[in-house]
Amino acid sequence: MRFLPLVLLLAACSKSVPGYAPVKKSLCVDCRRDKFPFETPRQGAVLDYGGSLASSGLYEVIDLRGLSVERIVTRYEKGAQKVSSRDKKPITKEHRDRLVEVLNRAWAQDGAVPAHPATDASWELTLLDGDAIRLEKGAGASGL
C-alpha cells in the first residue's frame, strides 16, 4: 500500500524551513487551523480526501519542520469528526526539499490549483506557513 502519495509530489527541525513559501498568492483570510480534528503543523500542508456520501475522512499531513508525513483517518460521530487512526512516518531532508518545491508552486499559483475530474470524490489542500494559509479545493483529484 502506498503511504502518502503526496510525498512523491511534494534545515533539520529549525524555526523555519529554508526556501519555503517565498511567494504567497491567494491567501485565505477567513481560514482557521482549528477546523481540523487534529493539530496542524506550522509549516506544511494538509490534503483532505472525501466524497459526498463518506462516513469517514482521510487526511495526509505534511510537517516540513518536523520532517514527517502522517495519514489520519477520521469517522463521523453525531455530526463531528473523531480521529480513528494515525500513521506517522519520518521523511528525509531530501524528501522535504522535493515537497517544498511542489508546495511552493502551489503557493505561487495564480488562480486555482488544477484538478483531474472524477465523480463522487473531492479534495482540499490547505497550505500552512505560520499564520499564512492558502486553501484550494475541487472535485476529483488534485492536479499537483
N, C-alpha and C positions, 0 to 999 in steps of 0.2 A: 504494500500500500504506500502510495506517495505521501510524504509528510510535507505539508505546506507548499503547494505548487507555486505560491508567490515567491518563495525563496529563489526559484530558478529565474524569476523575473528581476526580482529585486537585487584612533587612539584608544585603546582599551577603555575601561569604564571611567571616562573622564566627564567633566561637566558638560561637554558638548561633543558632537561628532564632527570631525573635520570635513568641511565642504558640504554639510547637509543644508538643504533648502536656502541657497543664496538668493534665489528669485522666488517670490511668493505671489501668485496671481489668484484671483477669485477666492479670497478669504471668506469664510463663513462668519458672519457677525453674531448670529444667534445660536451657534452650535455649542453644545456642552459636553464635557468629558463624562459627566455623571449619568449620561443616558445609557451607558453600558452597565450590565450587571456584574462588572469586574473592574479593577483598577487598570487604567491605560498608561502606557509609557509616556514619558515627557517628550522623547524624540522617537518617532517611528510611525507605524500605521496600523490600522485595524481594517481587515477585509471581512465583510459580513456577507454570507450567502443565505438566500432564503427562497421561499416560494409562497404562493398565495394561500395554500392550504396546509402549510407546515405546522407541525406541533412541536417543533424544536428549532433551534438556531445553531449555526455553525460560524464561528469566528476564527480568523487567523490573525494573531497579534505579533507584530514585529517590534522588538525593543532594540533600537540601534545602540543605545548606551550600554544596556545590559547584555549585549551580544547573544540574544536569544529569539527564538520564534516559539509560539505557543498556539496549539489548537484547543479551542474551548467550545464545548458543546453545551447548549442550554436546553431546557424544556420549559414549556409554559404551564404555570400552575396558578389558577384563579386570577388570570389576567396579568401575571407578572412572570418575568423570565428568572429562572433559577439555574445556576451552573450545575450541570450534572457530571461533567468530566473535563479534565485538563491534561494536556500532554505537552510539556515544555522541553525544548531541545536547544542546546547551545549552537551558536554559529561561529564560524571563524571570522577574523577581520577581513579576509578576502571576500567571503560571502556578504559581510556587512557593506563593504565597498561597492559590490555589484548592486546590492539593494539600494544604496544611496544614489547611485546613478539612475536607476529606474524611478525611484520616488522623486528625485529632483526633476525628472522630465514631467512627472505628473504635477508637481508644484508649479512649474513654469508653463504648463499647457494653457494656451488661450482657449477659452470655451470649455466644453465638456470633454472628459476623457472618453475615448471611443469605446464602443461596446459591440459584442457579437450577439445578434438577436437569437432568442430562444423563447419558447413558451413556458409558462409557469415556473420561471426562475428569475431571480433578481440578485443584484449585488450592490453593495455600498462600500465605498472606500473612504476612510477617514484618515487624512494625513495630519500628523501631530508634530509641532515644534514649539515647545514651551506653551505660551498662550495662543499661538497662531494655529488655526485649524482650517483645513480645507475639506469639504465634503463633496464627494462625487457619487452618483448612483445611477442605476439603469436597469433595464430588463435584459435578461440573457446572461452573458458572461462579460467580465471586464476585458477590455482590449489592451491592457497593459502588457 
